[in-house]
Amino acid sequence: MKKFTMFLASVATALFGFTTTASAQYETEQQIPWVDHASTLNDALNAPNGIYLCYMQTVNGNTTYSFVTAGGRFGTQAVTTNRGMTLRLTQSGDQYRFRTTIYNPNTDRTENYLGCDDSKSYNINAYMDNSDNQYSRWTLSDNGNGKWFDIINTREEFTLYPPFTHDVDYYLQLNQNSSLYVSDDRPSNNGKWLLIDRNEFREVITGVTGQTNIEVSGLFNNTRFIRYMDGAYSWTWYDRNNNQQEKYEDELTKSGPNGLGISSLGAYRGMAPNVEYAGGNGDGYAESYGSFSAGEMRDPVIMRQQYTGLKEGTYIVTAQAFVSNDADVTAAANSAEAGAYLFASGSTGEQDGALIQLLNEAEQNDFTTYFYNAQKTYLGNDAYFRGNVAAGEFLATNNGTISREDAMYNPDMRNHIITIAVRVDEGGRLAIGVAKTGEAGRAYFDNIRVWYTGNNEFGLDAYSTNSTTISHDNLYGIDNLQYGYPRVFNLSRDFGITKDNAATYEPKWEALVSPVNLTCTQVWNTFGEGTRLSELVGLAEDGHEMRFKTVDLSRADATAIYAGKCYVIKVSEAPQIERFTDSDPTQAVEGKDKHEFSIFSTEPFIQGDITYYGPIYQFNGVTRTSTLEDLITANEAGKYENGTVTKIYRSPDGSGDVKFTGYFYKPASVSNAYVVSRGNMYFLGNQSWKSLTGTMWTLEELNQENNNKLTFDFGDGETTGIEDLSSVTDDASEKADGVFNLNGQKVADGTSTEGLAKGIYVIGGKKIVVR
């Protein structure tokens, strides 16, 4: 079992009661018209799990929605983002209060409210940690349908000429920088406030149908690492070295820097408490940097939360994260030595994780000099300094490419992204979090986000002889369709390793040409962390050596496999859906040795169910944002036509050229070419070989005088010669190239018996009964 899965297996067992088995975000996010789901005032007052405060405005005919939370100055200023803070609406007479989930230890109160600054008469900002006073009491004036409101704070003001006292209404509204303020002018852009019941929010989010791309981060707590967020609405810590026992956070006190994390482990989720009173520039530091709280881990520890009752389908989890070799920690030589992961677990307990990357030398120098050391010097009190605030600024400003002032309100959330995808069953659970397994380096992370991307899948059956293109009445054709939203990709293909031989099997080089791009994380999570991958370069050594180069699999979100390119791969994990070995397909069990999935496309319209029998490797969160033909062209991988991709590899040293042919179906036979199977390269000559399957390839040396004299370097520094074809074993292809009746007539491609009449059929030399 791979190291990451071994570590998380114990986490899942302790927390869920079951054991484990062992991506690029699409740009268009589905928008929800929250105005259709707004609550009345009375319903909001009685919302059992609180509300979100939502601002709706229309600019140039485009209506947008944003939710109130904390950020900006001191990290407690009221701002809007796509993720809201839980609020409780209460009533006192004809006025209302919005109780927040911030707990500020600098005050005697246990309750904090949305309120406006009482020290200004203009440019009046709103904050989320106000006391219960006249500046946090509001009138909600119906602005339409009983569900749209103006939110008004009424102030008593004095006029000198003539001298008298009168009431002035100040309207809560949105600044251009997304912060909240009050003004005696009404909101522009037809701005209105909506009260969204959190239960209704959940129902809307989990009730979407079809393929979509909708952010559901609002279902989770404190994914933006807000300063002073109440622990009941934040993350839970677990001690990795003590049987995953829950570690309770340090108590927040009215003095001292402890709290908002586990000090003994160097694990934090925010700026040090009470930094305003640290002396020196403490107050200015809190005001200028309070919005940059982030997560931090020095020692092995787990930070985690879960949500239950989710809709079945694929979920994409992203975070901004990096590992830093700070001066006060043992330096990590590489990312793996630090062992920090963003992880997610679906309701079956299956784990997916992405290795958080170590900063490169230039980034490390910038972070240390311009953020870590600069903040530490400015604060002037090391006891109150935490590197997570420097990391938050580093990420929010994208290493200083935008100003700190702008980043306080509109942070850059696209740099240092790591991505994972996980499948959740209907009504199931999704756990997300960060885990550190190594002692070296310090991990920082911020803006953990979650998207739901639907319940459709796609795939390729490497044993199907169908070379035609998929259509509504040809679902088992080659799927060349465009899929913008992430989904599961199913690859029905054998690589030699099974659940029965996994403990002793030594992975061997196998040919691979993929119909999709895959990231390093996707390769690791499906094929295993011990997977090795090499890409064809061409002929070298004066035409005597076929050379491959090693592909670096250490960069989590980097593309490892490009569709259409020629690779060899050593797969270290057994398939997620094991090999089907029974003679009766009715005995196949969904999720064990067969998998039925739904396919859906709008252009062209294709919808239906497909059944694959194992072995099946399943890749979560795969996109194909253009057709297969266009993707192969964009990857400069060759020319796609009729289920094959071809390319001439021109050797850089002029030693010879090689023709590559990759197959996305099982050809009847191949000859006069080189093939690789079970770690060996074979030259076929005039012999016909029928065991080549889809996602395998052939190589033809265009200058054939060197046939049977070549050596092969698969990128591991070792060379291998050409083997005799007779040594190829049958296990190179465990499946048949079709379904046959007892008269030997072929009645279907692939291995599926769906739609066949009752009777006895032959698949792969075995008799199959269809009842």
N, C-alpha and C positions, 0 to 999 in steps of 0.2 A: 504494500500500500504506500502511495506517495506520501512524503513528509507532511505536506499541508493537510491532506485528507486525514492522516493519522491524528494530527493535532486537533482538528475540528471534530473528528469522530467522537472524542471524549466530551467535547463541548456539547454536541448535539445529544449525546446519551444523557448527560447530566441535566440538560435543560428541557429536552423534548421527550425523553424516554424511548428513543429509538436510535439505531445505529446508521451510519452513513454507508454509501457506496461511492465508490468514486463516480471586442465588439465596437462600431462607430455609430453614434446617435444620429438618426434621421432628423433633418432640420425642421420639418414642418410639424408643429405640435397642434393637436386638435384642441380647439377652444370651446369652452362650455359657456353658454349664455346664462350666467349665474342670476340674472334678473328674473329668470323663470323659476328660480328655486329659493327666492328670498322669503323670509319669514315676516309675519306681522309682528307688531310690537309685543302683543300679549304672548304669542308663541315663543318669541325670543326670550322673554322673561322666564318662561317655564321650560326652556331647553335643558334637558337633564344633564347633558355633557358639555354645556356651554355653546358659544357661538364664535364665528369669525366675523370680523368687521371688514366689509368689502367695499372698495371705491369703484364706481362705474363712471366712466367718462367717454364722450364721443368726440373724436377729432377727425375732421375731414371725412365724416361718414363712417369711420371705423370705431367701433365700441370695444373698449378694453376693460379688464377687471384686474384689480390688485388687492392684496390682503394686508391688513395692518399687523406689524410686528415691531421688534426693537432693533436698533442699530444706530448709525450716525454718531453724534457727539455723546461721549461717555458710554456709548454702547447701549444706552437706554432711551435714546430719542425715538419718537414714533416715526416709523417709515413704512412704506409698502413694498412688498415683493410678491412673488408667486406663492409664497408659503406664509400662512397667517399664524398668529399666536392665539391660543385658547383664551377667550374672555368670558366673564360672567356678567350679564346685564342685571342690575338691581335697580329698584325704584324707591324713591323717597319723595312722597307728595307728587308734584308734577315734574320732578327732575329725575335724571337717571345717571347711573355711574357704570363705567366699564372696568371691572376688576381684572387685573392682568395676572400672569403667572410668574412674574418677576419677584424675587425675594432679595431685597437690598439690606445687607447686614449693618449698613451705616445708620440706620434709623431704628427707632423703637417699635415701629409698627410692623405688623405681620401681614398687612394687606396693602397692595399698591394699585394705583388706578391710572387710567389714561387721563391726563390733564395737561393744561397749558402753563407755560412759564409765567409765574406771578411777579417776576422782577422786571418785566419789560412792558412798554406800552405800544411798541411797534416791532415788526419782525418777531412775532410771538410764536416760538416753537412749541410743539407738543411733545410730552415725554410719557413713558410707560411706567414710571416709578413714583408718581405723585402721591401725596397723602390725600386723605379724604377731606377736601376743603372746597371752597366755592369755585376754584379753578378746575376741579375734576368733576363738577356736576353739570349736566347737560340737559338741554331741552331737545327732544326729537320731534321735529315738525314734519308732518306728512307732506311728501313732495309728489305723491301720485300713487294710486292703487292701495294705499295703506301699507306699502312695502318699500317705498322709496322715501328717504328722509334727508332733511337738512339737520345737521347736528350743531347746536348753538350753545355757546357759553355766554351768559349775560353778565356784563360787568357794570358796576356803578362808577361813573366817571364825573369829575368836577370841571365845570367850565368857568373861567375867570370873567369873561365879558359876554353877556352879563353873568354874574356869579350864581350858579345853581347846580344841583346834582341831578343826573339823569342816567337811565339805563341804556347801554349800548350792546347790541347783539354782535357777537363774533362767531363767524362760521368756520367750522373745521373743514379744511380742504388740503389739496395736495400741491406741493411745490414742484417745480420742474425737476429738482433733484430727487424726487420721490419721498421727501420728508413731509411730515404733517405740520401745519401751522394754522393759526386762526387769524381771521381778518374781518373787518366790518363790511367788506365787499362780499357779495355772493360768489360762490364757486363759478369759475368759467368752464367752458367746454361741456356745459350741461351736466356738471358733476353731481352725482347722487350717492348717498350711502345706503348699502344693503346690509341686512342682518341675516347671516347664513347659519342656520342650525347645524352644528357639527355632525349630528346624526344624518341630516339631509345631505350634507357634504359627502359623507361616507357612502350613502346610497347612490348618489349621482356618480361618484368616482368608480364605485364597484359595479355599477349597472350598465356601463357602456357595452355596446354590442359590436360585433364585426371587428375587422382589423383597424387598429387605431394607433395613436401615439399620444398618450395623455399623461401628464406628470401627476403622480400620486404622492409626492413627498409630503404633502400636507397631512397625510394619515399618520405620519411618524413624528416623533418628538425631537425637537431641538436639533434638526439636521443642519442648521446654520450656526450652531454653537454660540448662542446669544449669551452675553454677559449676565450673570446673576439669574439665569433661568432656574426656577424652582426644580429641585431634584426629582420631584414626582412627575415632572413633565420633561425629563431628560433621559440620559442613557444609564444603563446599569453596568457596573464594573464587576469582573470576575478574576480571581487570582489564578493565573495559569499554573503556578507552582504549588498550589494547595487544593488539588482535586476540583478545580473550577468552582470553588466556593465563592458565593457572592461577597464582594468587598464593598462595604458601605463608605460613602464619601466622607471626607473630613468635614467636620461641622464648620459652618460659617460662624465666625465670631465677630464681635464689634471692633476687634483690634487684631492685628497680626495677619500674615499673608496666607495662612492655610485655608483650605477649602476648595470646592469645585474640582475635586479629584482625589487621588490617593497619593499623598505626598511621599510616602515611603517607597513608592514605585516610580516616582517621577511621572505620574500619569495625571493629566489635567484636561479640563474641558472649557477653560476660560481664563481670563486675566486674573491675577492674584487679587483676592478681595482686599478692600480697604486701601488700595494703592493711593487713593486721594489723600490719605493721611500719612503717607510714607515719608513726608518731608521733601525738601528739595523741589523738584519739578513734578511731584506726584500728582497734583491736581491737573496740571496741564497735560501730563502724560495720559491720565484717565480720559480727559476730554478728547485728545487728539487720536488716541489709539484704542479706545474702548470698543469700537466696532470691529476690531480685528481679532477678537477671541477665536481660537481654533482648538483642535484636539492635539494632544501631545502624549507620547509614550517613550519612556526611557528603558524600563525593564519589561520582561515578559508579562503581559497582562491582556485581558480581553475586555472590550467595550461593545455592548450589544443591546439591541431591543428587537421586539417582534410585533407583528400585527396579524390578527386572525380575522377570518371571514372574507378573505380576498377572492376575487374572481379568478377562475381558472385561466391560465395562459402564461405568456412570457413576460418577465419583468427585467428591466435594465436598471442596474445600480451603478452610479458613477460617483466619483469623489475627486477633489483636488488633493493631492498628497505627494509627499516626498520624504526621503530619509536624508538627514544631515549628520555629518561628522563634526558635531560641536566640540569645542575644546575640552569640555568637562566630561566627555564620554569616551569609551573605547571606540576607536575608529573602525568602521566596517570596510572590509576590502572590496565588497560588492553588495548588491542588493540582497542576495540570498543570505549572506552572513547576518544582516540585520533581521531578516525574517519577519518583515511587517507586511500584513495582508489586509486588503479590503475583502470582506467575504459576505456571502449571502447563502441562505439555506431555504429551499422550498419545503413544502409540507411533507414530502416523502423523506426528508432528511438528507437528500443529495446536496453536496456542498460544491460551491464554485468560489474560487478565490483568485484575486489578482495581486501579484507581488508589487509592493510599493517600491518605486525606483530611487536609487541613490543619486543625489545631485552630481552632475558632472563637475569637473574641476573649475570651469569658469563660473558656473552657477553657484558652486559652493563658496567661491571667493566673493561673489557679489552678495550672497545672503549673509555671510559672516561679517563683511565690512560695512555694507550700507543698510543693513536691517538689524541683525543680531547685536553687533557691537554698538551701532549708532543708537539704538533704543536703550540699551543698557547704560550707556554713558549719559544720555539725556535724563533718564530716570534718576540715576545717582544713588540708588539703594538696591544692592544686589539681592537682598532677601525678598524683595517684591517683584523681581524681574522673572518672567517666564518666556522661554523661547517661542512658545506658541503664538504670542502676540506678534513677534517679529515675523514668524512664518505666515500668519494671517495677512499681514501687510504685504509681504513678498508675493503671495498668491493674488491678493485683491488688486495689486497694482501691476501684476504681471512683470515682476522684477523691475519696477520703476518706470514702465512704459506709459502708465497713466498716473496722474497726480494722486497723492494721498487724500486730498479733499474730495476729489471725484470718486475715488474708490470707497470712501466711507459710505456712500449712498448707492453707487452703481459699480460694484466690484466686477473685475474681469473673472468670470467663472469658467473660462475655456482653456486655461493653461494648466499643465501638470495633471491632466485628467487620466484616471485609470477607470476601466469599465469592466463589469462582469454582467452576466445574464443568468437567470435562473428560472426554472419552470415551477409554477405553483398549481396544485390541484384545486378543483372547485371547493370552496368553503375552507381552504387550507390556510396555512401560516407562512409568512415570510419573515425570516430573521435577517437582519443586516447588522454589520458592525465592522470593527477593526480589531485585529489581533496582532500582537508582537510575540514572536517565538524566540528571537535571538537577543543576546546581551549587548551587541555592538550597535552603534549609531543611535540616533533619536528620530522617531517617526513623527511627522506632523500631518494633519489632515483637516479639511474643511469642506463645507458645502456638499454633504452627502445627499444625493438626489435619486429618486426612484421614478421610473416610467412604466406604465402598462402598455404593451404593444400588441395585444390581441392573442387569439388562440389558434391561429392557423399555422401550418407548417409546410415544408416542402422537402424534396429529397431526390436521391438518385439511387436506383437499384443497379449495382455493378454487374449483376448476372442476367439482366434483361437484354435480349437481342434486338429489341425495338429501337431502331435508329431514327425514327420519325419524331417530329416535334409534338409536344403536348398540345392537346386541344380538348374541348368540352367532351367529345366522345372518344378521346384517346388519352385518358388520364395517366397511363403508364408510358407515354412517350417521354422523350428527353425534355426535362423542364428547363426552358431557356428564358423564363419570364423575369420581369423586373419586380423586385420586392423591396420597397423603400423602408417599410417598418420591420424592425428586428423580429425574428421568429426562429423556431427550431429547424435546423437542417439535419435530415436523416440520411446517413450514408450506409447503405447495405453493402458491406464489403468485409472480407476476411483478411486479417494481417497475421494469422498464425497463432496469436495468443488467445487463450480462452480462460474462463473462470476456473476450469479444472487444471490447466497446466501453468497458470499465472505464477505460481510460487517458484517454479523451476525453469520456466521458458526463458531462453536467451533471445532477446529481440534481434531480428535479422533485417537487413536492408530489403525494402520492398519498393516497387515502382509506384509513383503517385502523380496524377494530374487531377487537379480539383476544379469543379465547376463554380466555386465560390472563393472569395477572399476570406482568409481566416487570420485573426490576430494571434500573437504569442499566447495570450491568456486562453483563448479558445482552444488552441492546440494542446496546451498543458492540461486544461480541465477535462478534455475529452480523451486525448491519446495518452495522457500521463506526463508527469513532470520529468520522467526519464527519457522522454522522446528526443530523438536526434533527427535532424533534417538537413539535407544537402540539395543544392540546386545545380543543374547542368551548366557547365561553362562551355565545353566543346572539346575538340581534339587538341592535344598538346604533345610535347616531347617529339617533335618532328612527325606527328601523326601516329605515334605508337601508343598514346595513352588517352583514354576518354576521361575527362576530368570534371569533377563536381566540386563545389565549394560549400563549406559549412554555413548554415543559416543561423544567425544569432537569435536565440529564443529568450533572451533575458529581458527585453524591453516589453513590458506588459501589454501596452496598447498598440505597439508597432505591428504592422502587417507582416506575418511570417510566411504565409502561403498565398501566392497570387494565382487567380484562376487562369488556367490554360498553360502554366509553366511546368517544366519538367523537373521533377524532384525524385529523390529516394528518401525513404523514411524508415526509422526504427520505432515502432509503436510499443510502448511499455505497459499499456493498460488493456484489459479485456474489454470487449464492447459492452455498452450499457444494456443492450438487448442481446441476450446470449444466442448462440447458434441453435437453430431449430433442427432437431435430430429425429423426431418421431416420424412414423410413416403416415400418421393420420392428422391432417391439418386441424381437425376439430379439437384435437388435444392441445393445440398451441394456446398459450396463455398470454393475454394482453399484458404488456409491460415486462414479461419474462423472456419469451422467445418469439414474440410477434408484436407489431405495433401498427395500429390503425390511426390515421390522422386525416385532418381536413385540409384541403387546399382551396385557396380562394384568390382570384385575380379579377381586377376590373377591366383592364385593357390588355388583351381581350378578356371577355367575361368567361371565367372558368371556375367551376365550383364542384366539389365532389369529395368522396372519401377514398383513401388509398390504403392498402394493407401491404406491409413488408414483413417478411419472416427473417428472423435473426440469422447471422449476426448483423447488428445495426449499431453504428456509432452515431451519437446524437450531439450536435453542436448547438448551444444556446445562443440566442441573440445575433443571428446571422442576417445580414442585409445583402441585397444585390440591387444597387440603385440604378442599374441599367440592365439591358438584356444580356444574356450570356455572350452573344456575338460581340456586342459593344464593349463589354467588360474585358473580354480577351484582347480586343483591339487596343483598349485604353492601357492594358497591362503590357502592351508590346510583346504579347506571348505567342502571336502567330495568327493564322487565319482559321476561322471556324466555319465548317460546312458539313452538313449531314452527319452530325454526331461526332465529328473528329476535329481536332485542332492540329495544324501542321505548321512547322517553322524550320527554316534552314539556319542552323547555328554556324556563323562564320567564325572560324578560329582566329583569335587576335594575333597569333604568331604566324599565320598563313600555312599552318601544317595540314590543313584539310577541313572540309565542311561535313556537317552531320545533319541529316534530315530527321526531325522529331515528329512523330505522329502519336497524339494522345487520343484515347478512346473514351467516350462517355456511354458506351454500350458494349456488350460482349460480341466481338466479331466472330464469324464462323471459324476462321483460322487466320494465322499470320505466318509469313515465311520470309526468307532472305533479309533478316533483320536481327538486331540484338534485343534481347528481353532480359529483365531482371526478375528473379523470384527466389524467395527464401534465402536472401543474402548472396546469391550467385548471379553472374551475368552469363547468358547463353547466346551463342550464335546459331540461328536456325538453318541457314543455308536454304537448300531446296525443300527441307523437311517442313511439313505443315504442323503447326502447333495450335491446338484448339482450347487451351486452358487460359488464354489471355482474357481478362475481364475488363469491364468498364473501370475507369480511373487508373488503368495501367497504360503503358506506352511501349512503342518500339523505337529503336534508333537505327538508321541506315547510314553507313559511311559512303559518301558519294564517290570517293576514290577507294575502290574496294580491294586494292592490292594488299592491304594489311589485314584482311579478314582472318580471324582465328589467331592473330598475332598481337592483338591489342591487349593492354592491361587497363584496369579501371581503378581510379582513385575516387572513392565516394566522399572525399572531404575529410577523412579521418587520418590521412597521412599514410595509410596502408594501401597497397595495390593488390588487385586480384586478377587472375587470368580468366580465360573463357572456358566454361565447363561444357562437357558433352551433354547434348540435349536429353539423352537417355536417362540422365540422373535426375531429371525433373520429376518430383513426386506428385501424386494426385492431389495432395493437400494444398497445392498451389491454387486449386479452384475447387471449393467444396460444394458448389452448387451446379445444377444443370443449366443449359442455355435455353431452356424452354419447358413447357408442359406438353406431354405426349399421351395419346391414348394407347390402348394395348395393341393396336395395329401399327404402331410406330408413327402415326401421323401427328404432326405438331399442331396443337390446338390453341396455344397461348404462349406469349413471351413471358420472361421472368419466372417467378416462382409462385405467383398468386393463383389460387383456384377460384377466386371470386367470380361469380357469374356462370361458372361451368355447371352443366347438368350433373345429376347424381351418377356416380360410376367410379371406376378405378382408373387412375392416371399414373404416369411415370414421371418423376422429377428427380433428376440426379441419380438415376439408376434405382430409385426406390419407388415402390408402389404406394400411391396415396389414395385413400378412400374419401370420396365426396358424398356425404349423406344428404 
